[in-house]
């Protein structure tokens, strides 16, 4: 499996690494006290809103990039393991996806450390570690469960819908924008065990780390169970977020690759039956 699918594994590593670099650079740009941008924007809410826009656009760009089109742009162990639970990812692929996502996240964080040094490693940025915010661990738990549940339900709904499947990346990126602005004060916006691991390892700050591993996975698995309950076990066609591509697909895919992508399941029609 490693010999056949190593390009996709490396792509997943690179995609999360790029996301972490973007997150680190933009957070320093807006939150490092000596940054001219930080000094020019007094409102913390506005700065967080702008960070959300930057991270949402980064997510969209990665999903629609050539690498994202080939790997499926999971960039998140919780996404990969949820599609594994749905029967769309083989066990060895799931294992290597998760491993390379973690390695890619680590590489991204350490590249930002080398580039920005104290601006990234010292408070208030502090390696962009995900730790509970204004409502403590309970608020972080509820927040992580909610954002993971909504994200996965949105991905499943749109990626398997004939009209919306082309726009799954836009919906996912839009949610990232909202989450950074609205939910980050509660949990730091983790939703991704590899992302949280990368920051925690580099900072050696493991505060409530288990929460940031289990809550995103539980939220996404719950969304998958609900989706299948409503539409049946065959409702999910593939594990790719964007299947409008001629790139190869290594998953247990329900699309006809000889004739290209034919569109997904129309959720509205199925619900009306």
C-alpha positions in Angstrom: 0.0 0.0 0.0 2.8 2.4 0.9 4.5 1.7 -2.5 1.3 2.4 -4.5 -0.2 5.3 -2.5 2.9 7.1 -1.2 2.1 10.2 -3.4 -1.2 10.7 -1.6 0.4 10.3 1.8 3.0 12.9 1.1 0.3 15.2 -0.3 -1.6 15.0 2.9 1.5 15.8 4.9 2.3 18.7 2.7 -1.3 20.1 2.8 -1.5 20.1 6.6 2.1 21.5 6.7 1.1 24.4 4.5 -2.1 25.0 6.6 0.0 25.1 9.8 2.5 27.5 8.1 -0.4 29.8 7.1 -2.0 29.6 10.5 1.3 30.5 12.2 2.2 33.3 9.9 -1.2 35.0 9.9 -1.6 34.6 13.7 1.8 36.2 14.2 0.9 38.9 11.7 -2.2 39.9 13.6 -1.4 39.0 17.2 2.3 39.5 17.8 2.5 42.7 19.8 5.4 44.1 17.7 3.7 43.5 14.4 2.7 46.7 12.6 -0.6 45.1 11.6 -1.4 44.2 15.2 -0.6 47.7 16.2 -2.8 49.2 13.4 -5.8 47.1 14.3 -6.9 47.7 17.9 -10.0 45.5 17.9 -9.2 41.9 18.9 -12.5 40.8 17.3 -11.5 42.4 14.0 -8.1 40.8 14.1 -9.6 37.4 14.7 -12.2 37.9 11.9 -9.3 38.7 9.5 -7.4 35.6 10.7 -10.5 33.6 10.0 -10.8 34.9 6.5 -7.1 34.1 5.9 -7.5 30.5 7.2 -10.7 29.9 5.4 -9.2 31.0 2.1 -6.1 28.8 2.8 -8.4 25.8 3.4 -10.3 26.5 0.1 -7.1 26.8 -1.8 -5.7 23.5 -0.5 -8.9 21.6 -1.2 -9.0 22.8 -4.8 -5.3 22.5 -5.3 -3.9 19.6 -7.5 -2.7 17.8 -4.4 -6.0 18.3 -2.7 -7.8 16.9 -5.7 -5.7 13.8 -5.6 -5.4 13.0 -1.9 -9.0 14.0 -1.2 -7.9 16.9 1.1 -8.7 15.3 4.4 -5.8 17.1 6.1 -7.3 15.8 9.4 -7.2 12.4 11.1 -10.8 12.8 12.3 -11.9 13.2 8.7 -9.9 10.2 7.5 -11.1 7.9 10.3 -14.7 8.9 9.8 -14.5 8.0 6.1 -12.8 4.7 7.3 -15.8 4.1 9.5 -18.0 4.7 6.5 -16.1 2.0 4.5 -14.5 4.4 2.0 -10.9 4.2 3.2 -8.9 1.0 3.5 -7.3 0.4 6.9 -3.7 0.8 5.7 -4.5 4.0 3.9 -6.2 5.3 7.0 -3.1 4.5 9.1 -0.7 6.2 6.7 -2.9 9.2 6.2 -3.1 9.8 9.9 0.7 9.3 10.3 1.6 11.6 7.5 -0.9 14.2 8.6 0.8 14.3 12.0 4.3 14.5 10.4 3.2 17.2 8.0 1.7 19.3 10.8 4.9 19.0 12.8 7.0 20.0 9.8 4.8 23.1 9.3 5.1 24.2 12.9 8.8 23.8 13.1 9.2 25.7 9.8 7.3 28.6 11.4 9.5 28.3 14.5 12.6 28.6 12.3 11.1 31.5 10.4 9.5 33.7 13.1 11.1 32.4 16.3 9.9 34.3 19.4 7.1 35.9 17.6 5.6 32.5 17.2 6.8 30.6 20.2 6.2 33.3 22.9 2.8 34.5 24.2 0.3 35.5 23.0 0.8 33.3 19.9 2.5 30.4 21.8 2.9 27.9 19.0 -0.9 28.4 18.3 -1.5 25.6 20.8 -5.2 24.6 21.2 -6.2 25.0 24.9 -9.5 25.7 26.6 -10.7 29.3 26.5 -13.2 31.5 28.2 -15.5 28.7 29.3 -12.9 26.2 30.5 -12.6 22.6 29.4 -16.4 22.1 29.3 -16.8 25.0 26.9 -14.0 23.7 24.8 -15.5 20.2 24.8 -18.9 21.4 23.6 -17.3 23.7 21.1 -15.1 21.0 19.6 -17.9 18.5 19.4 -20.2 21.0 17.7 -17.8 22.3 15.1 -16.6 18.8 14.1 -20.2 17.6 13.9 -21.3 20.5 11.7 -18.2 20.3 9.5 -18.6 16.6 8.7 -22.3 16.8 8.2 -21.8 19.7 5.8 -19.0 17.8 3.9 -21.2 14.7 3.6 -24.3 16.6 2.5 -22.5 18.7 -0.1 -20.0 16.2 -1.5 -22.8 13.7 -2.2 -25.3 16.2 -3.6 -25.5 16.6 -7.4 -25.8 20.4 -7.4 -23.5 21.2 -4.4 -20.7 18.7 -4.9 -18.5 21.1 -6.8 -18.7 23.6 -3.9 -17.8 21.3 -0.9 -14.5 23.1 -0.5 -16.2 26.5 -0.4 -18.6 25.3 2.3 -15.8 23.8 4.3 -13.6 26.9 4.0 -16.6 29.1 4.9 -17.1 27.1 8.1 -13.4 27.5 8.9 -13.8 31.3 8.6 -16.8 31.2 11.0 -15.1 28.9 13.4 -12.0 31.0 13.9 -14.1 34.1 14.5 -16.9 32.6 16.6 -15.6 29.4 18.2 -11.9 30.0 18.7 -12.4 31.9 22.0 -13.9 28.7 23.5 -11.4 26.0 22.4 -8.8 27.7 20.2 -10.4 26.0 17.2 -8.8 22.6 17.1 -11.2 20.2 15.2 -8.1 18.4 14.0 -6.1 16.0 16.2 -3.0 16.3 13.9 -3.1 20.1 14.0 -3.4 20.1 17.8 -0.7 17.4 18.2 1.8 19.4 16.1 1.4 22.6 18.2 1.3 20.7 21.5 4.5 18.7 20.7 6.5 21.7 19.6 5.4 23.7 22.7 5.4 20.7 25.0 2.0 21.9 26.2 -0.4 19.0 26.6 -3.1 20.8 28.4 -6.4 18.9 27.9 -4.8 17.3 24.8 -7.1 14.3 25.0 -10.1 16.5 24.5 -8.6 17.8 21.2 -8.1 14.2 20.0 -11.4 12.6 21.1 -13.9 15.4 20.7 -13.3 16.1 16.9 -13.4 12.4 16.2 -16.6 11.9 18.2 -18.3 14.8 16.6 -17.5 13.7 13.1 -18.4 10.1 13.7 -21.8 11.2 15.1 -22.4 13.3 12.0 -21.6 10.2 9.8 -24.0 8.0 11.8 -26.8 10.6 11.5 -26.2 11.0 7.7 -26.3 7.2 7.2 -29.4 6.9 9.4 -31.2 9.4 7.2 -30.0 8.1 3.8 -28.8 4.6 4.3 -25.3 3.0 4.1 -24.8 3.6 0.4 -25.4 7.4 0.6 -21.7 8.2 0.7 -20.0 7.8 -2.6 -16.3 8.6 -1.9 -13.9 9.9 0.6 -12.7 12.9 -1.5 -14.0 16.3 -0.6 -13.7 17.3 -4.3 -14.3 14.7 -6.9 -14.5 17.0 -9.9 -11.1 16.0 -11.1 -9.2 13.7 -13.4 -6.7 12.8 -10.6 -6.7 9.2 -9.6 -8.8 8.0 -6.6 -7.3 5.5 -4.2 -10.5 5.1 -2.1 -13.5 2.7 -2.3 -15.1 5.0 -4.7 -18.7 4.9 -6.0 -18.1 7.0 -9.1 -17.5 5.7 -12.6 -13.9 6.7 -13.3 -14.0 5.6 -16.9 -16.6 8.3 -17.7 -15.5 10.8 -15.1 -17.5 12.3 -12.2 -21.3 12.0 -12.7 -22.4 13.9 -9.7 -23.4 12.8 -6.2 -26.6 11.8 -4.4 -29.3 14.4 -4.4 -30.0 14.6 -0.7 -33.2 16.6 -1.1 -34.7 14.1 -3.4 -33.8 11.2 -1.1 -35.2 12.9 1.9 -38.5 13.4 0.1 -38.9 9.7 -0.8 
